[in-house]
């Protein structure tokens, strides 16, 4: 999978996770509106968003199947999302 395709799928999954979180939100909007530090890093307030673990897993599985991802790609996305600014479990 190319880096461009990886990024597209990553953003699609994060958008879906935030739409299904409590409170509901838009990952793309958070990227645009979140403050940046002096190095340009974006600080998304992900700690304010919660999601049920079952919903989180469903979203990932849905997108993995939708894009027909192989196991290495699934693993790479799963780790990137878990280590990134994804909503926390309820």
Secondary structure, DSSP 8 states (H G I E B T S, - for coil): --HHHHHHHHHHHHHHHHHTSBS---HHHHHHHS-B-TT--B---GGG-EE-HHHHHHHHHHHHHHTT--HHHHHHHHHHHHHTT--EE-
